[in-house]
Amino acid sequence: MTPEDALRRRLGGLAEQAGRPSADGPGLARRIARDSAGRQRARRNLLAGVGCVVLLGIAVPQLVGTGAPDAVPASGPAPAAPSRIEDGAFGTPDADMFAGPTRGSLSDDRAFVDAVRALPWTPDPPSAAAEGLTDHLPDPPVETRSVVFAGEVSGNRWALVVGRFADVPPDASRLPGQVPGPPQLVAAWFTGPADAGPEEMRLRSGPGGIVSDWPLAVIDPRTGALVVVAAPGDVVEVSERPEITADGSTTRAWQEVETVDGIAITRMPPSVQPYDASTSYRVLRNGRTEARDSPWSFHSDQPPVPVPVEYPRGRPSALGEQAADNAAQHALAELGLHPAEVEITAQWVGSVPAGDVGQAAA
C-alpha cells in the first residue's frame, strides 16, 4: 500500500467515525482534533472558520525530490561590495541590528533616504475599520524613525523603515491601571518602481512590531524577491519550502546566499498564492544558528490559482466550499506547492454553531 493510499484510508475512516454533518460541531471538532493529534498538518488540516469545520486531505504524488536542490540565484549585484559599516556598530552578539547607518545600494542618496524616513505609514487607501477605530498602528514620530535599508531589488526600489511609539500615551498615566510602557519598535516596508522618487514609494507590509536583536525579512510572492536584514558578518541561508518524506515527516534544504553588510538579497520561486507562507530563512553567527523565521510577505491583489477539491461525501453548501477552498489555499501556501502537484479531498465539511467557533478551532 502506498503512503497516499494509507492516507486516504485513514481519512476515510475518520470521516466514517464522524458520521453525517450534525449540529454537534464542537464535539466533533474536538474528537477529530484529538484523534489527529501529533500527525503532520501537511497531510490534514483541521480548519474552523466562518461557521464550518473542514477535514482536508492532501496527497502529494511526488513526496520528495530525487536530486539536490537548485541553487538560489541572487538578484543583487554579483560582486560583493566592500562594507561601509564602521567596526563596532554591531559589536555585541545581541546588538540592535536595526541601528547604525542605512544599508543598501541607495544608502548614499541622502535626499531619498530622508524623504522615505518621513513617509506616512497609513495604508493607501486606508484599510476599512469599525467606526471610531483603526486597524493599523499609528505612525511613529518621525524623529524616532530610521531607514535601515534602501536599495534596488529585482529592478524596483525597496526600503525598510523602523521607528518607535509608546503603547500607552503619556497623558494616560493617571488612568487606573494605565502606566506608560517603553516605546515599541515597529517596522514598515515600502516599495516603488525602478528609479522611483520618494513620493512614488508605497507601504507594502507593516507596520508591525519587531525586536532589535532578531532579524527581519520580507518576500514578494509574485516575483520571489526576498530581502533578509541581519547584522553585518552574519551568514544567511534560505529554504524554498518544506519537503515531505514518505513517512509524513518534513525536512528542509538550506542554501547560503550572499550578504553585504548583513543584507541578503535573493530570489525564490514565485508563488501562485497571494502570499508566501513556505519560505524560511535562518541566520548563523560564529557557526551557530541565531535565528530561524519566516519572512513577512507582501500581499498580491492577483487572485490565487483555483484549487480543485474533491468531495467524496457530497458537495457541501457554498459556505462549506468556501471554507474548504480557504483551507486548501492556505495549506498549499505553507507547502509551497502548485495545485497541479497535489490531490485534495475534503473528507468532511460541517456546520458549527456560531457561538462555539472558538471551541471548535481548538
Secondary structure, 3 states (H helix, E strand, C coil): CCHHHHHHHHHHHHHHHHCCCCCCHHHHHHHHHHHCCCCCCCCEEEEEECCEEEEEEEECCCCCCCCCCCCCCCCCCCCCCCCCCCCCCCCCCCCCCCCCCCECCCCCCHHHHHHHHCCCCCCCCCCCCCCCCCCCCCCCCHHHCEEEEEEEECCEEEEEEEEEECCCCHHHCCCCCCCCCCCEEEEEEEEECCCCCHHHCEEEEEEEECCCCCCEEEECCCCCEEEEECCCCCEEEEECCCEECCCCCEECCCEEECEECCEEEEECCCCCCCCCCCCEEEEEECCEEEEEECCEECCCCCCCCCCCEECCCCCCCHHHHHHHHHHHHHHHHHHCCCHHHCEEEEEEEEECCHHHHHHHHC
